[in-house]
Amino acid sequence: CVWADWDELSVVYHRPSGKTHFVNASTAFLLEQLLGEPASVESAAQALAQAQDRPVDDALRDDVAGTLLRLAELGLIESA
């Protein structure tokens, strides 16, 4: 993946598919974290919560799980 950042928006180019995706700052953070090291939904939610200085709650876990599922559907990450 190749990407560029503009404030709260990032553009990710996925070379294998030839597709460009626009993602928000939270999704870009998760993608960057997961490209460095595989993580569970819980550990990804904890990392995002820490980066955003917010608590981990069910809503955040649900958002992270949905985001990870979508990233996997797009082929940007692989689910374990």
FIPA-737918 format. One record per atom (N, C-alpha, C, O, CB): residue in three letters; chain; x, y, z. Coordinates in pm, 1 decimal, decimal comma. Glycine has a CB too. Example, Ala and Ser with C-alpha at 12.3 -4.5 7.8 and 13.67 -1.06 7.14 Angstrom:
% residues 2
+------+-----+----------+----------+----------+
| type | mol |        X |        Y |        Z |
+------+-----+----------+----------+----------+
|  ALA |   A |   1319,0 |   -569,0 |    780,0 |
|  ALA |   A |   1230,0 |   -450,0 |    780,0 |
|  ALA |   A |   1320,0 |   -330,0 |    780,0 |
|  ALA |   A |   1423,6 |   -331,9 |    846,5 |
|  ALA |   A |   1130,8 |   -447,3 |    904,6 |
|  SER |   A |   1285,0 |   -225,0 |    708,0 |
|  SER |   A |   1367,0 |   -106,0 |    714,0 |
|  SER |   A |   1290,0 |      3,0 |    787,0 |
|  SER |   A |   1340,9 |    113,8 |    803,9 |
|  SER |   A |   1408,4 |    -59,8 |    572,5 |
+------+-----+----------+----------+----------+
This chain:
% residues 80
+------+-----+----------+----------+----------+
| type | mol |        X |        Y |        Z |
+------+-----+----------+----------+----------+
|  CYS |   A |     83,6 |   -119,2 |      0,0 |
|  CYS |   A |      0,0 |      0,0 |      0,0 |
|  CYS |   A |     87,3 |    124,5 |      0,0 |
|  CYS |   A |    194,6 |    128,3 |     60,3 |
|  CYS |   A |    -94,7 |      0,4 |    121,3 |
|  VAL |   A |     39,3 |    223,0 |    -67,5 |
|  VAL |   A |    102,9 |    354,5 |    -67,8 |
|  VAL |   A |     -4,5 |    452,5 |    -24,7 |
|  VAL |   A |   -118,8 |    443,4 |    -69,3 |
|  VAL |   A |    163,9 |    392,1 |   -209,9 |
|  TRP |   A |     32,1 |    547,5 |     63,1 |
|  TRP |   A |    -70,8 |    642,4 |    103,8 |
|  TRP |   A |    -16,3 |    780,5 |    127,9 |
|  TRP |   A |    104,2 |    801,7 |    141,6 |
|  TRP |   A |   -139,3 |    594,3 |    227,0 |
|  ALA |   A |   -110,4 |    875,3 |    132,6 |
|  ALA |   A |    -80,6 |   1014,7 |    162,1 |
|  ALA |   A |   -183,8 |   1062,0 |    263,1 |
|  ALA |   A |   -298,5 |   1017,3 |    261,6 |
|  ALA |   A |    -81,8 |   1103,6 |     32,3 |
|  ASP |   A |   -142,5 |   1152,6 |    350,9 |
|  ASP |   A |   -230,9 |   1202,4 |    456,8 |
|  ASP |   A |   -259,5 |   1350,9 |    439,0 |
|  ASP |   A |   -171,2 |   1429,2 |    404,1 |
|  ASP |   A |   -168,9 |   1177,2 |    594,9 |
|  TRP |   A |   -385,4 |   1388,1 |    463,9 |
|  TRP |   A |   -428,2 |   1527,2 |    468,8 |
|  TRP |   A |   -518,6 |   1541,9 |    589,7 |
|  TRP |   A |   -633,3 |   1497,4 |    587,2 |
|  TRP |   A |   -501,2 |   1570,8 |    336,5 |
|  ASP |   A |   -468,7 |   1603,2 |    694,7 |
|  ASP |   A |   -544,9 |   1625,2 |    817,0 |
|  ASP |   A |   -618,1 |   1498,2 |    861,1 |
|  ASP |   A |   -554,3 |   1402,6 |    905,2 |
|  ASP |   A |   -644,9 |   1738,9 |    796,8 |
|  GLU |   A |   -749,5 |   1496,3 |    849,8 |
|  GLU |   A |   -830,3 |   1383,5 |    897,2 |
|  GLU |   A |   -862,1 |   1282,1 |    787,0 |
|  GLU |   A |   -944,1 |   1192,6 |    807,8 |
|  GLU |   A |   -959,5 |   1434,9 |    956,8 |
|  LEU |   A |   -799,0 |   1294,6 |    671,5 |
|  LEU |   A |   -827,4 |   1207,2 |    558,5 |
|  LEU |   A |   -697,1 |   1150,5 |    503,7 |
|  LEU |   A |   -596,4 |   1220,8 |    494,4 |
|  LEU |   A |   -904,5 |   1283,1 |    448,2 |
|  SER |   A |   -700,0 |   1024,4 |    468,2 |
|  SER |   A |   -585,3 |    960,2 |    404,2 |
|  SER |   A |   -632,4 |    893,1 |    276,3 |
|  SER |   A |   -746,4 |    847,7 |    265,9 |
|  SER |   A |   -517,5 |    857,0 |    499,5 |
|  VAL |   A |   -543,1 |    887,9 |    180,5 |
|  VAL |   A |   -569,1 |    819,3 |     54,5 |
|  VAL |   A |   -473,9 |    700,8 |     49,3 |
|  VAL |   A |   -352,6 |    716,5 |     62,5 |
|  VAL |   A |   -550,5 |    915,1 |    -70,2 |
|  VAL |   A |   -530,5 |    582,1 |     29,8 |
|  VAL |   A |   -451,7 |    459,0 |     27,6 |
|  VAL |   A |   -463,9 |    397,1 |   -111,2 |
|  VAL |   A |   -573,9 |    369,1 |   -158,9 |
|  VAL |   A |   -499,1 |    358,6 |    138,6 |
|  TYR |   A |   -349,7 |    376,5 |   -174,7 |
|  TYR |   A |   -347,9 |    308,5 |   -303,7 |
|  TYR |   A |   -303,7 |    164,8 |   -280,4 |
|  TYR |   A |   -194,9 |    139,9 |   -228,6 |
|  TYR |   A |   -253,5 |    381,0 |   -405,6 |
|  HIS |   A |   -388,7 |     70,8 |   -318,9 |
|  HIS |   A |   -361,3 |    -71,7 |   -301,6 |
|  HIS |   A |   -308,4 |   -125,4 |   -434,6 |
|  HIS |   A |   -384,7 |   -147,9 |   -528,6 |
|  HIS |   A |   -490,1 |   -150,2 |   -255,2 |
|  ARG |   A |   -178,1 |   -145,3 |   -440,8 |
|  ARG |   A |   -114,2 |   -186,6 |   -566,2 |
|  ARG |   A |   -171,0 |   -315,2 |   -625,7 |
|  ARG |   A |   -197,9 |   -318,4 |   -745,8 |
|  ARG |   A |     32,5 |   -204,2 |   -543,8 |
|  PRO |   A |   -190,8 |   -422,2 |   -546,8 |
|  PRO |   A |   -240,6 |   -546,0 |   -607,9 |
|  PRO |   A |   -374,7 |   -530,9 |   -679,1 |
|  PRO |   A |   -396,8 |   -594,1 |   -782,5 |
|  PRO |   A |   -253,3 |   -651,5 |   -503,0 |
|  SER |   A |   -464,0 |   -448,5 |   -625,6 |
|  SER |   A |   -596,3 |   -432,9 |   -687,7 |
|  SER |   A |   -601,9 |   -313,9 |   -782,9 |
|  SER |   A |   -691,2 |   -305,0 |   -867,1 |
|  SER |   A |   -702,7 |   -417,0 |   -580,4 |
|  GLY |   A |   -505,7 |   -222,3 |   -769,1 |
|  GLY |   A |   -507,6 |   -101,2 |   -850,5 |
|  GLY |   A |   -613,5 |     -2,1 |   -806,3 |
|  GLY |   A |   -647,0 |     90,1 |   -880,6 |
|  GLY |   A |   -529,6 |   -136,7 |   -994,3 |
|  LYS |   A |   -666,8 |    -20,1 |   -685,5 |
|  LYS |   A |   -773,9 |     66,6 |   -636,0 |
|  LYS |   A |   -721,7 |    167,0 |   -534,4 |
|  LYS |   A |   -626,3 |    140,7 |   -461,2 |
|  LYS |   A |   -885,4 |    -17,0 |   -573,8 |
|  THR |   A |   -786,4 |    281,7 |   -531,9 |
|  THR |   A |   -755,8 |    387,2 |   -436,3 |
|  THR |   A |   -872,0 |    397,2 |   -338,2 |
|  THR |   A |   -988,5 |    394,7 |   -377,7 |
|  THR |   A |   -730,5 |    523,9 |   -508,3 |
|  HIS |   A |   -838,8 |    408,5 |   -209,8 |
|  HIS |   A |   -940,6 |    416,1 |   -104,6 |
|  HIS |   A |   -916,8 |    541,9 |    -21,4 |
|  HIS |   A |   -802,9 |    575,5 |     11,1 |
|  HIS |   A |   -938,0 |    288,5 |    -14,2 |
|  PHE |   A |  -1024,8 |    610,2 |     12,3 |
|  PHE |   A |  -1018,7 |    724,0 |    102,0 |
|  PHE |   A |  -1060,7 |    675,8 |    240,8 |
|  PHE |   A |  -1167,0 |    615,6 |    256,2 |
|  PHE |   A |  -1109,7 |    841,7 |     51,8 |
|  VAL |   A |   -977,7 |    702,1 |    341,4 |
|  VAL |   A |  -1007,3 |    655,6 |    477,1 |
|  VAL |   A |   -988,6 |    770,2 |    576,2 |
|  VAL |   A |   -910,7 |    862,7 |    553,3 |
|  VAL |   A |   -916,7 |    535,2 |    515,3 |
|  ASN |   A |  -1062,3 |    761,3 |    687,2 |
|  ASN |   A |  -1048,4 |    863,5 |    790,8 |
|  ASN |   A |   -924,5 |    834,9 |    875,9 |
|  ASN |   A |   -857,1 |    733,6 |    857,6 |
|  ASN |   A |  -1175,3 |    869,1 |    879,8 |
|  ALA |   A |   -896,3 |    924,7 |    967,9 |
|  ALA |   A |   -775,0 |    914,0 |   1049,0 |
|  ALA |   A |   -772,9 |    786,8 |   1134,3 |
|  ALA |   A |   -667,8 |    724,6 |   1149,7 |
|  ALA |   A |   -762,1 |   1036,1 |   1138,8 |
|  SER |   A |   -887,2 |    747,9 |   1189,2 |
|  SER |   A |   -892,4 |    627,0 |   1272,1 |
|  SER |   A |   -862,3 |    502,1 |   1189,7 |
|  SER |   A |   -788,2 |    414,1 |   1233,5 |
|  SER |   A |  -1030,1 |    613,9 |   1338,9 |
|  THR |   A |   -920,2 |    495,2 |   1070,5 |
|  THR |   A |   -895,9 |    379,7 |    983,9 |
|  THR |   A |   -751,0 |    376,4 |    938,7 |
|  THR |   A |   -690,1 |    269,5 |    934,2 |
|  THR |   A |   -989,1 |    382,5 |    862,0 |
|  ALA |   A |   -694,8 |    491,7 |    905,1 |
|  ALA |   A |   -554,0 |    498,1 |    865,9 |
|  ALA |   A |   -464,5 |    452,0 |    980,9 |
|  ALA |   A |   -366,9 |    380,2 |    959,0 |
|  ALA |   A |   -516,0 |    641,6 |    822,6 |
|  PHE |   A |   -497,8 |    493,1 |   1103,2 |
|  PHE |   A |   -420,6 |    450,5 |   1219,9 |
|  PHE |   A |   -424,4 |    298,5 |   1233,7 |
|  PHE |   A |   -320,5 |    234,7 |   1251,1 |
|  PHE |   A |   -474,7 |    517,2 |   1348,0 |
|  LEU |   A |   -543,7 |    241,0 |   1225,8 |
|  LEU |   A |   -556,1 |     95,8 |   1239,1 |
|  LEU |   A |   -481,5 |     23,5 |   1127,8 |
|  LEU |   A |   -413,4 |    -75,9 |   1152,9 |
|  LEU |   A |   -703,2 |     54,7 |   1238,5 |
|  LEU |   A |   -493,8 |     72,4 |   1006,3 |
|  LEU |   A |   -425,1 |      9,6 |    893,7 |
|  LEU |   A |   -274,1 |     13,8 |    913,0 |
|  LEU |   A |   -205,4 |    -85,8 |    890,5 |
|  LEU |   A |   -463,5 |     78,6 |    762,4 |
|  GLU |   A |   -223,3 |    127,5 |    953,9 |
|  GLU |   A |    -79,2 |    140,5 |    977,7 |
|  GLU |   A |    -33,2 |     46,8 |   1089,1 |
|  GLU |   A |     71,9 |    -16,3 |   1077,9 |
|  GLU |   A |    -43,5 |    285,8 |   1013,1 |
|  GLN |   A |   -111,2 |     37,7 |   1195,9 |
|  GLN |   A |    -77,4 |    -51,4 |   1306,8 |
|  GLN |   A |    -74,5 |   -196,9 |   1261,0 |
|  GLN |   A |     17,3 |   -271,4 |   1295,2 |
|  GLN |   A |   -177,7 |    -34,2 |   1421,7 |
|  LEU |   A |   -174,5 |   -236,8 |   1183,9 |
|  LEU |   A |   -186,1 |   -376,5 |   1142,2 |
|  LEU |   A |    -84,4 |   -414,2 |   1035,6 |
|  LEU |   A |    -45,8 |   -530,7 |   1025,9 |
|  LEU |   A |   -325,2 |   -403,5 |   1090,7 |
|  LEU |   A |    -41,0 |   -319,2 |    956,8 |
|  LEU |   A |     62,7 |   -349,4 |    859,3 |
|  LEU |   A |    195,9 |   -375,1 |    928,9 |
|  LEU |   A |    281,4 |   -447,0 |    877,2 |
|  LEU |   A |     76,6 |   -234,9 |    758,3 |
|  GLY |   A |    212,5 |   -315,1 |   1047,7 |
|  GLY |   A |    334,1 |   -336,1 |   1125,4 |
|  GLY |   A |    332,6 |   -466,0 |   1204,2 |
|  GLY |   A |    435,5 |   -531,9 |   1218,7 |
|  GLY |   A |    354,9 |   -221,2 |   1219,3 |
|  GLU |   A |    215,9 |   -502,4 |   1254,8 |
|  GLU |   A |    204,5 |   -621,1 |   1339,2 |
|  GLU |   A |     58,2 |   -665,9 |   1347,0 |
|  GLU |   A |    -29,9 |   -583,9 |   1373,1 |
|  GLU |   A |    260,4 |   -592,9 |   1481,3 |
|  PRO |   A |     31,7 |   -793,5 |   1324,7 |
|  PRO |   A |   -106,7 |   -842,4 |   1337,1 |
|  PRO |   A |   -161,3 |   -816,3 |   1478,0 |
|  PRO |   A |    -86,3 |   -814,6 |   1575,5 |
|  PRO |   A |   -113,7 |   -993,9 |   1304,5 |
|  ALA |   A |   -292,2 |   -796,4 |   1486,7 |
|  ALA |   A |   -353,1 |   -767,7 |   1616,1 |
|  ALA |   A |   -496,9 |   -818,5 |   1618,2 |
|  ALA |   A |   -561,2 |   -831,2 |   1514,0 |
|  ALA |   A |   -348,7 |   -616,4 |   1646,3 |
|  SER |   A |   -545,1 |   -846,8 |   1736,4 |
|  SER |   A |   -685,2 |   -883,5 |   1755,9 |
|  SER |   A |   -769,6 |   -756,2 |   1757,7 |
|  SER |   A |   -716,5 |   -645,4 |   1765,8 |
|  SER |   A |   -704,2 |   -965,2 |   1887,9 |
|  VAL |   A |   -899,6 |   -773,1 |   1750,0 |
|  VAL |   A |   -989,5 |   -658,5 |   1759,9 |
|  VAL |   A |   -966,0 |   -586,2 |   1892,6 |
|  VAL |   A |   -959,3 |   -463,4 |   1896,6 |
|  VAL |   A |  -1137,7 |   -703,3 |   1747,5 |
|  GLU |   A |   -953,6 |   -662,0 |   1999,6 |
|  GLU |   A |   -934,5 |   -601,6 |   2131,7 |
|  GLU |   A |   -805,8 |   -520,1 |   2138,8 |
|  GLU |   A |   -807,6 |   -406,9 |   2187,0 |
|  GLU |   A |   -933,1 |   -709,7 |   2239,2 |
|  SER |   A |   -695,1 |   -574,9 |   2092,1 |
|  SER |   A |   -569,0 |   -500,7 |   2100,6 |
|  SER |   A |   -567,9 |   -381,9 |   2004,3 |
|  SER |   A |   -508,1 |   -278,6 |   2034,6 |
|  SER |   A |   -450,4 |   -593,5 |   2070,7 |
|  ALA |   A |   -633,6 |   -395,3 |   1888,6 |
|  ALA |   A |   -644,1 |   -282,3 |   1796,9 |
|  ALA |   A |   -729,5 |   -171,8 |   1858,5 |
|  ALA |   A |   -696,6 |    -53,8 |   1846,5 |
|  ALA |   A |   -703,6 |   -327,2 |   1662,0 |
|  ALA |   A |   -839,1 |   -209,5 |   1924,4 |
|  ALA |   A |   -925,1 |   -110,8 |   1991,6 |
|  ALA |   A |   -849,6 |    -41,7 |   2104,0 |
|  ALA |   A |   -863,6 |     79,1 |   2122,8 |
|  ALA |   A |  -1052,3 |   -177,9 |   2047,1 |
|  GLN |   A |   -770,5 |   -116,1 |   2178,0 |
|  GLN |   A |   -691,7 |    -56,0 |   2285,4 |
|  GLN |   A |   -589,2 |     42,3 |   2230,3 |
|  GLN |   A |   -570,6 |    150,0 |   2287,0 |
|  GLN |   A |   -621,5 |   -164,6 |   2367,0 |
|  ALA |   A |   -522,8 |      7,1 |   2121,5 |
|  ALA |   A |   -423,5 |     96,8 |   2061,1 |
|  ALA |   A |   -489,7 |    224,9 |   2011,3 |
|  ALA |   A |   -437,0 |    334,4 |   2031,3 |
|  ALA |   A |   -350,4 |     26,4 |   1945,2 |
|  LEU |   A |   -605,6 |    210,9 |   1946,1 |
|  LEU |   A |   -676,4 |    328,4 |   1896,1 |
|  LEU |   A |   -725,2 |    415,2 |   2011,8 |
|  LEU |   A |   -713,8 |    537,6 |   2006,6 |
|  LEU |   A |   -794,7 |    286,4 |   1807,6 |
|  ALA |   A |   -778,9 |    353,2 |   2114,7 |
|  ALA |   A |   -825,8 |    428,6 |   2231,8 |
|  ALA |   A |   -712,2 |    506,3 |   2296,0 |
|  ALA |   A |   -728,8 |    622,2 |   2333,9 |
|  ALA |   A |   -889,0 |    334,4 |   2334,8 |
|  GLN |   A |   -597,5 |    442,3 |   2307,9 |
|  GLN |   A |   -481,5 |    509,7 |   2367,1 |
|  GLN |   A |   -437,0 |    627,0 |   2279,1 |
|  GLN |   A |   -405,9 |    734,6 |   2330,3 |
|  GLN |   A |   -364,5 |    409,8 |   2386,6 |
|  ALA |   A |   -434,0 |    606,7 |   2148,2 |
|  ALA |   A |   -392,2 |    713,4 |   2057,0 |
|  ALA |   A |   -488,4 |    831,4 |   2060,6 |
|  ALA |   A |   -447,5 |    946,2 |   2043,1 |
|  ALA |   A |   -381,3 |    659,9 |   1914,6 |
|  GLN |   A |   -616,6 |    802,9 |   2083,3 |
|  GLN |   A |   -717,7 |    908,3 |   2085,4 |
|  GLN |   A |   -751,0 |    955,0 |   2226,7 |
|  GLN |   A |   -838,4 |   1039,5 |   2245,9 |
|  GLN |   A |   -843,5 |    860,1 |   2017,3 |
|  ASP |   A |   -681,0 |    899,7 |   2325,0 |
|  ASP |   A |   -702,1 |    934,4 |   2465,7 |
|  ASP |   A |   -849,7 |    922,2 |   2503,0 |
|  ASP |   A |   -912,2 |   1016,8 |   2551,1 |
|  ASP |   A |   -651,6 |   1077,0 |   2494,1 |
|  ARG |   A |   -903,1 |    802,1 |   2478,9 |
|  ARG |   A |  -1043,0 |    774,0 |   2511,2 |
|  ARG |   A |  -1053,0 |    633,3 |   2567,4 |
|  ARG |   A |   -962,2 |    552,5 |   2547,9 |
|  ARG |   A |  -1134,3 |    790,1 |   2386,1 |
|  PRO |   A |  -1160,8 |    602,9 |   2636,3 |
|  PRO |   A |  -1174,6 |    468,7 |   2693,2 |
|  PRO |   A |  -1215,0 |    366,3 |   2587,0 |
|  PRO |   A |  -1275,0 |    400,0 |   2484,9 |
|  PRO |   A |  -1277,6 |    469,7 |   2806,3 |
|  VAL |   A |  -1180,5 |    241,7 |   2614,0 |
|  VAL |   A |  -1226,2 |    132,0 |   2529,5 |
|  VAL |   A |  -1364,5 |     92,5 |   2580,5 |
|  VAL |   A |  -1380,0 |     55,9 |   2697,0 |
|  VAL |   A |  -1125,4 |      9,4 |   2531,8 |
|  ASP |   A |  -1462,8 |     99,8 |   2494,8 |
|  ASP |   A |  -1598,6 |     58,4 |   2530,8 |
|  ASP |   A |  -1654,7 |    -28,3 |   2418,2 |
|  ASP |   A |  -1589,0 |    -49,9 |   2316,3 |
|  ASP |   A |  -1690,6 |    182,6 |   2557,0 |
|  ASP |   A |  -1775,5 |    -76,9 |   2437,7 |
|  ASP |   A |  -1836,0 |   -166,0 |   2337,5 |
|  ASP |   A |  -1853,6 |    -97,2 |   2202,4 |
|  ASP |   A |  -1836,9 |   -160,1 |   2098,0 |
|  ASP |   A |  -1971,0 |   -216,4 |   2387,0 |
|  ALA |   A |  -1887,0 |     31,2 |   2204,2 |
|  ALA |   A |  -1906,2 |    103,9 |   2078,4 |
|  ALA |   A |  -1775,1 |    110,3 |   1999,9 |
|  ALA |   A |  -1774,0 |     91,2 |   1878,3 |
|  ALA |   A |  -1959,4 |    246,6 |   2105,6 |
|  LEU |   A |  -1665,3 |    137,1 |   2069,7 |
|  LEU |   A |  -1535,1 |    142,4 |   2002,4 |
|  LEU |   A |  -1497,2 |      4,5 |   1949,4 |
|  LEU |   A |  -1450,7 |     -8,0 |   1836,1 |
|  LEU |   A |  -1426,0 |    194,6 |   2098,6 |
|  ARG |   A |  -1516,7 |    -98,1 |   2030,3 |
|  ARG |   A |  -1486,5 |   -235,0 |   1985,0 |
|  ARG |   A |  -1567,0 |   -270,1 |   1859,6 |
|  ARG |   A |  -1513,6 |   -329,0 |   1765,7 |
|  ARG |   A |  -1516,6 |   -337,2 |   2097,6 |
|  ASP |   A |  -1695,2 |   -233,8 |   1858,5 |
|  ASP |   A |  -1780,1 |   -260,6 |   1742,4 |
|  ASP |   A |  -1730,5 |   -184,4 |   1620,0 |
|  ASP |   A |  -1725,7 |   -239,9 |   1510,2 |
|  ASP |   A |  -1925,8 |   -222,9 |   1772,7 |
|  ASP |   A |  -1693,8 |    -58,2 |   1638,0 |
|  ASP |   A |  -1642,1 |     22,0 |   1526,9 |
|  ASP |   A |  -1513,3 |    -38,1 |   1472,0 |
|  ASP |   A |  -1495,8 |    -48,7 |   1350,6 |
|  ASP |   A |  -1617,9 |    166,8 |   1571,8 |
|  VAL |   A |  -1423,3 |    -77,1 |   1561,8 |
|  VAL |   A |  -1295,8 |   -135,7 |   1519,6 |
|  VAL |   A |  -1320,7 |   -268,3 |   1447,7 |
|  VAL |   A |  -1260,7 |   -293,9 |   1343,4 |
|  VAL |   A |  -1201,8 |   -156,8 |   1641,4 |
|  ALA |   A |  -1407,7 |   -352,2 |   1501,9 |
|  ALA |   A |  -1437,7 |   -480,4 |   1437,8 |
|  ALA |   A |  -1494,1 |   -458,3 |   1297,4 |
|  ALA |   A |  -1455,2 |   -527,6 |   1203,4 |
|  ALA |   A |  -1537,4 |   -561,7 |   1523,4 |
|  GLY |   A |  -1584,9 |   -362,8 |   1282,8 |
|  GLY |   A |  -1642,0 |   -332,1 |   1152,0 |
|  GLY |   A |  -1538,5 |   -278,1 |   1054,9 |
|  GLY |   A |  -1538,3 |   -312,9 |    936,9 |
|  GLY |   A |  -1754,2 |   -232,6 |   1166,7 |
|  THR |   A |  -1451,1 |   -193,3 |   1105,4 |
|  THR |   A |  -1344,9 |   -137,3 |   1021,8 |
|  THR |   A |  -1249,6 |   -246,5 |    974,8 |
|  THR |   A |  -1211,9 |   -250,4 |    857,7 |
|  THR |   A |  -1267,6 |    -29,3 |   1098,4 |
|  LEU |   A |  -1210,6 |   -335,0 |   1066,3 |
|  LEU |   A |  -1118,9 |   -442,8 |   1029,0 |
|  LEU |   A |  -1183,6 |   -537,0 |    927,7 |
|  LEU |   A |  -1117,5 |   -583,9 |    835,1 |
|  LEU |   A |  -1075,0 |   -521,2 |   1153,6 |
|  LEU |   A |  -1311,3 |   -564,3 |    945,3 |
|  LEU |   A |  -1382,8 |   -648,6 |    849,5 |
|  LEU |   A |  -1383,2 |   -583,3 |    711,2 |
|  LEU |   A |  -1359,3 |   -650,0 |    610,5 |
|  LEU |   A |  -1527,6 |   -674,5 |    897,2 |
|  ARG |   A |  -1410,1 |   -454,1 |    706,9 |
|  ARG |   A |  -1412,9 |   -382,1 |    578,9 |
|  ARG |   A |  -1274,4 |   -378,9 |    514,7 |
|  ARG |   A |  -1262,3 |   -396,9 |    393,5 |
|  ARG |   A |  -1464,9 |   -238,6 |    598,9 |
|  LEU |   A |  -1169,8 |   -356,2 |    594,2 |
|  LEU |   A |  -1033,0 |   -355,7 |    540,5 |
|  LEU |   A |   -997,2 |   -492,6 |    482,8 |
|  LEU |   A |   -929,1 |   -501,6 |    380,6 |
|  LEU |   A |   -931,7 |   -316,2 |    650,4 |
|  ALA |   A |  -1043,0 |   -598,3 |    548,3 |
|  ALA |   A |  -1018,9 |   -733,7 |    497,4 |
|  ALA |   A |  -1096,1 |   -756,4 |    367,3 |
|  ALA |   A |  -1042,9 |   -816,0 |    273,7 |
|  ALA |   A |  -1059,3 |   -839,6 |    603,0 |
|  GLU |   A |  -1220,7 |   -709,5 |    360,7 |
|  GLU |   A |  -1301,4 |   -723,2 |    238,6 |
|  GLU |   A |  -1235,0 |   -652,2 |    120,7 |
|  GLU |   A |  -1242,1 |   -699,1 |      7,1 |
|  GLU |   A |  -1442,9 |   -666,7 |    261,0 |
|  LEU |   A |  -1170,4 |   -538,8 |    148,6 |
|  LEU |   A |  -1102,7 |   -462,1 |     44,5 |
|  LEU |   A |   -966,8 |   -521,7 |      7,5 |
|  LEU |   A |   -904,8 |   -479,8 |    -90,3 |
|  LEU |   A |  -1084,9 |   -318,5 |     89,5 |
|  GLY |   A |   -921,2 |   -619,0 |     85,5 |
|  GLY |   A |   -791,6 |   -681,0 |     59,0 |
|  GLY |   A |   -674,1 |   -602,9 |    114,4 |
|  GLY |   A |   -559,1 |   -632,3 |     81,6 |
|  GLY |   A |   -773,5 |   -698,7 |    -87,4 |
|  LEU |   A |   -701,7 |   -502,3 |    199,0 |
|  LEU |   A |   -594,0 |   -422,2 |    255,1 |
|  LEU |   A |   -526,2 |   -489,5 |    372,8 |
|  LEU |   A |   -410,2 |   -461,0 |    402,6 |
|  LEU |   A |   -646,5 |   -288,8 |    297,3 |
|  ILE |   A |   -598,2 |   -579,1 |    440,1 |
|  ILE |   A |   -541,7 |   -661,2 |    546,9 |
|  ILE |   A |   -594,5 |   -802,9 |    528,6 |
|  ILE |   A |   -689,9 |   -825,8 |    454,4 |
|  ILE |   A |   -577,9 |   -604,4 |    689,2 |
|  GLU |   A |   -531,6 |   -896,6 |    596,7 |
|  GLU |   A |   -579,1 |  -1034,8 |    596,0 |
|  GLU |   A |   -628,7 |  -1068,8 |    734,9 |
|  GLU |   A |   -563,2 |  -1036,8 |    834,2 |
|  GLU |   A |   -467,3 |  -1133,5 |    551,1 |
|  SER |   A |   -743,9 |  -1133,4 |    742,8 |
|  SER |   A |   -793,0 |  -1176,9 |    873,2 |
|  SER |   A |   -731,1 |  -1312,4 |    906,9 |
|  SER |   A |   -702,8 |  -1394,4 |    819,7 |
|  SER |   A |   -948,7 |  -1185,1 |    874,7 |
|  ALA |   A |   -711,6 |  -1331,9 |   1036,3 |
|  ALA |   A |   -646,3 |  -1455,4 |   1079,9 |
|  ALA |   A |   -745,8 |  -1568,4 |   1094,2 |
|  ALA |   A |   -707,9 |  -1679,8 |   1130,2 |
|  ALA |   A |   -573,8 |  -1433,7 |   1211,6 |
+------+-----+----------+----------+----------+
